[in-house]
């Protein structure tokens, strides 16, 4: 995903994938970046190999998945928008 700040900031993206009706939640590996000034950057959240296999197995049985992603930006003077 592409994220941006209007001033220098540190960006962190985290997420999880839930399989409704199964109680299974798979965490995504977080992604971090730092911008020295206003700009944008691409962050990629990843799945471990075992998480990929679990998700693939569940999706083959006809289940659906829902991803929740959270992005946090911290500037030099505190949280930014």
C-alpha positions as CSV (number, residue, x, y, z in Angstrom):
1,X,0.0,0.0,0.0
2,X,1.1,3.6,-0.6
3,X,1.4,5.8,2.5
4,X,2.4,9.4,2.8
5,X,3.1,12.2,5.3
6,X,3.1,15.9,4.9
7,X,6.3,16.2,7.0
8,X,9.1,14.0,8.3
9,X,7.6,11.0,10.0
10,X,8.0,7.3,10.8
11,X,5.4,5.0,9.4
12,X,4.4,1.6,10.6
13,X,1.8,-0.7,9.1
14,X,0.5,-3.8,10.8
15,X,-2.3,-6.2,10.0
16,X,-4.1,-9.5,10.3
17,X,-6.2,-11.8,8.3
18,X,-9.3,-13.3,9.9
19,X,-11.3,-16.3,8.5
20,X,-14.9,-15.6,9.6
21,X,-16.6,-18.5,11.3
22,X,-13.4,-20.4,12.1
23,X,-11.8,-18.3,14.9
24,X,-8.6,-18.4,12.9
25,X,-6.6,-15.1,12.8
26,X,-3.2,-14.9,11.0
27,X,-0.9,-12.0,11.7
28,X,0.9,-10.2,8.9
29,X,4.6,-9.2,9.3
30,X,4.7,-5.5,10.1
31,X,6.3,-3.0,7.7
32,X,8.2,0.2,8.7
33,X,9.7,3.1,6.9
34,X,10.9,6.6,7.7
35,X,10.3,9.7,5.5
36,X,12.8,12.6,5.9
37,X,10.3,15.1,4.7
38,X,6.9,15.3,2.9
39,X,6.4,12.4,0.5
40,X,5.1,8.9,0.0
41,X,6.4,5.4,0.2
42,X,5.1,1.9,-0.5
43,X,4.8,-0.5,2.4
44,X,4.4,-4.3,1.9
45,X,2.9,-6.5,4.6
46,X,4.0,-10.1,4.3
47,X,2.9,-13.6,5.5
48,X,5.3,-16.2,6.8
49,X,5.5,-19.5,4.8
50,X,3.5,-21.4,7.5
51,X,0.9,-18.6,7.5
52,X,0.7,-18.8,3.7
53,X,0.2,-22.5,3.8
54,X,-2.5,-22.2,6.5
55,X,-4.4,-19.5,4.6
56,X,-4.1,-21.5,1.3
57,X,-5.5,-24.6,3.0
58,X,-8.5,-22.7,4.5
59,X,-9.3,-20.9,1.2
60,X,-9.3,-24.2,-0.7
61,X,-12.1,-25.4,1.5
62,X,-14.3,-22.4,0.3
63,X,-13.7,-20.1,3.3
64,X,-13.4,-16.4,2.8
65,X,-10.8,-14.1,4.4
66,X,-11.0,-10.6,5.8
67,X,-7.9,-8.4,6.1
68,X,-7.6,-5.6,8.7
69,X,-4.7,-3.2,8.2
70,X,-3.6,-0.4,10.6
71,X,-1.2,2.4,9.7
72,X,0.5,4.6,12.3
73,X,2.5,7.8,11.5
74,X,4.6,9.4,14.2
75,X,6.2,12.8,13.4
76,X,9.0,14.6,15.2
77,X,6.5,16.5,17.2
78,X,4.1,13.5,17.8
79,X,1.3,11.8,15.8
80,X,0.6,13.2,12.4
81,X,-2.4,12.9,10.0
